Amino acid sequence: MRLLVIAPHYNSFIKGLVEAESRLLSRANVLVHHNLLAELSNLLPLSGYLDWVRRFRRSVLLDLSELPENVDVHVTSTVYLPSRISRGLGDRLARIYENMLRKLGIGFDLIHAHFTWPCGYAAVRLGRRFGTPVVVTVHENRDWFLREYESSERAHHTWREADALIRVNRADSSLLREFNDRVFHVPNGFSPKRIRVIDVREARERLGIPKSSKVLFSLGALTPRKGFQYLIRAMPKVLREHPDTLCFIGGIGPYAGELRKLVRKLGLGDKVRLLGFIPEEELSFWMSSCDLFVLPSLSESFGVVQIEAMACGKPVVATRNGGSEEIIVSEEQGLLCEPGDADDLAEKVAVALSRKWDGKAIREYSLSFSWENIARRVVDIYGEVLRYHAR
């Protein structure tokens, strides 16, 4: 099978899935679109929003390390405004990609697009032009997905015209079936080789964290949706029960300034630390150093980062955000609380810090989400779609 992938980037979960699939395919070509405006962040002082834009530079969008021999990644650069107001982007990408595919003579049996807009929309257009079936994975977080469901004609068109849809959580599958009979649930996955289990003492010594402290770790883009403000507000209550607790938050984003102000306002400067961007080689140290991983997000489609924490044997406290409740299915893996409720979050964190957890069982559970397992399920769907398309 020759696969064509259309995605907004080639790193993290796109890279993980494609490279696991590559062992089951003859060839995969990946098309990535890049916004030239993101490169302007190199020319201006980085702060706030510009720091966020930096995440979309070409060098960040692509991770071509250890690229399999049967995978090729092609990048097209253009200029466009944010997708909510760039209504012609999907059609433009379809034209650009069609020209590229014909010029390079790239053949393919099936198109797999990631995210509804603009990649899924462009894929549907290409599928009709080349007579090729199209699978669209709907990765959007729950709030984003519901906005598309309620009001986006472009999304509705994409969902109707695709030959199959994959949703990374079960909760939204019934809504997608209003547009398409072939809807599959397949979660995102993670690469076990990306996460190295390190002894807690070694990890804390490397990071300069006291061995006797209770350590919370959280990671994500610093935006209001990720809910870090509620984790910070929960800390005074947590500290009343566990006064030796330290909280570390990794990530960058436009909300960083507001979070720092909140830390100062609550007098938590010695208890809560915003780490900024965490390089890949340091992530395992932070995951391994903590007693508890916390995901306070208001809305998620899945939440790979909590699986990565579990791969280090760490329990998770997360919100019922649309994705986490499909991962933490037992109190053997972690605890759930209500989104946007700092008191509930504090209570669950305090309880989790007091419990003894079976780290080995948590790690074994996480391995069911390895990319190798997920890729087999997705390739099976490709086969079903191809057979249906042939009929």
Steps between C-alpha positions, in 0.01 A plus 500: 500500500625850411378762747473877457484694827387863522578665833581842653836370629731201509587451863342358817192288429513532117861383491435223752207356307655525152827339604319214673279459190806500273578143609160394362502705175705503183538880502368811675522857369419778747389849390544780754397864457707777654406863561783735403366761745617279788862564399456870582523401866875464440524870417308641796551486879317194629242553771140400553325432171822502297637228725191297410543566126853363527352151539391512135837566343618249242774374731242420768240346268740237367684222677677300231725306737509123446278532192423152359626429148146460364372832643544834318393836644420788263451856626317777319532855628235766453362804680163499673319655792368292793271225369180644649519793258700338218199337337671426171792312652353151448440558129842660459675206666309255280626682187858521630506135598347385171771682306770360727374142472480514120838669467675245724305205359396382846260206490274402788214264578342689792517845662505540878451858620546622855261767636185607319610846386684568284671162450186283494321742270796510257528119513135455401555729201810304398326168549232595251757628250706179514219252562660394828328422833553742788520438876488802734608483863316759709758601763330822608457558874142468624414873497648546152319191374165617639540840332557321170207269562264787580589752233777411252374417150858427392530240774161349416598477133828329590335248733232415243738460206772298675491125446557445872552704815717416799433671832756477779233474770177300517280778633465683167458200268120516509508867393727420206267219392243767418726584204666167416415132554864394522629642827774324698641567844879475520688686776829677451809316612853557624849372428634297795855563376440877542439461873780355712425385853761652730548440871327774699813586696711528186237714325464737794874532542531591131223764531600635842177395673509408872466125551254541787247722317167395353523597132220584258579530130279637224574570135328672209453819303450796732148600392182545708358175359775295661376603846832567671338795679285251692801290593672811638185598690479147642850513645424690828247229595741223398774658709282501811499118488840447337716804584811353334337492153665662197316559173681524164321607180672453165409671174482834321209710378322836507355444849840473670495858631158459661607177667812664644286785636271247667796321660621832643151604613456178698849518647604169344833605355691235696243226432394539134749533217430558131773316311448631148580274205627155602741343249431143392808366677382640836138381490572155645679659796198717582253214456712269715563758774134563587270321742194600301425633153214753480299585188261786597379565144149631431473319166696219332445253222732244658806630687812303401711663770318312776576169326868599490489566875340159554781347293730615781271328749345825624136536610302783344245746634304641207174675430200353324597693188368280219811285466646419841198305621563255215859446620457499878241224504587375848629650823799270453631751242397829658214723608259726314355836605273762351656750254534859615457406869815581700354360825414164343841489334673574832303229675589235241867602495518479881338155497732379223809621685389301805445174312743224411494422128609195302739662253571176317129437431456860382791464257367170364162661442660786305660260252159416352521850348835441327515622140563145382161391638323813373657471152370146453148618576525793259644288217213254550263793444688589180442148374128516580467837324685377192277194477189716537632746240566214255143377535 
